[in-house]
Amino acid sequence: MLQQTKGIVLRSIKYGETSLISTVFTAHYGLQTYLMQGIRVSTAKKASRAGLLQPASLLDMVVYYKPGRNLSRIREFSPAWLYQHVPESVLKNSIALFSAELLLRLLPEDAAIPELFDFAFDYFKKLDELPTEAVANFPVYFTLQCSAILGYQPGGNYSGFTPYLSLTDGRFMAEPPATYSGIGQEETAALAALMEVPDFEALGDIEMNGAMRQRLLEWYLAYLQRHTDHMKPVKSLAVLGEVLRG
């Protein structure tokens, strides 16, 4: 059955000589995998469209959908948003790739999550639109919001009486955890501030340096791996860390 949906490309891998297998977070069907035959072929009259299926690409799609099918097909697709700055900016591109991989590692299969899709779609657009100096906090904020929407946000509330985060317990605490978890009170305060940010434009108001952002990302990904059943390591974190510190 043919259906229209928007999608966010999370991964594309080569298949055979001319094809791609793309994993896409769709608005209506959640995480789906599509076989794109002949997409890598260029002719004198028609250029290859494989570039439109890079991670973090935002698409309008007409797809064949059948519940339970492991590999589906796309009949038509076109850009839902043409990036102007993400491909050219090392920082923005690194954030986009990290964010797409985070969704790939974190999302359950075949589960439509409209709230998360709408947030992520808007997030990638804002990453492209806002000035480069305003997006450094984006990856930490994205990780926070994705985990909150999926029900993995740490328990309790940050305050002067509960200024510590426990990796094991997954909650704000009054006393330091028995084992140092990689972040201190300064990072915990910044994390709590990010939880209260009203919109993307206000993210630049939270002051952090690159080392703090990296520690927060490492802590939060370790937290997600500990408190979910399926979370795998995010390989692009190492590259993003180098960019953030630079």
Secondary structure by P-SEA (a helix, b strand, c coil): ccccbbbbbccccccccbbbbbbbbcccccbbbbbbccccccccccccccccccccccccccccccccccbbbbcccccccccccccccaaaaaaaaaaaaaaaaccccccccaaaaaaaaaaaaaaaccccccccaaaaaaaaaaaaaaccccccccccccccccccccccccccccccccccaaaaaaaaaaaacccccccccccccaaaaaaaaaaaaaaaaacccccccccaaaaaaaaaac
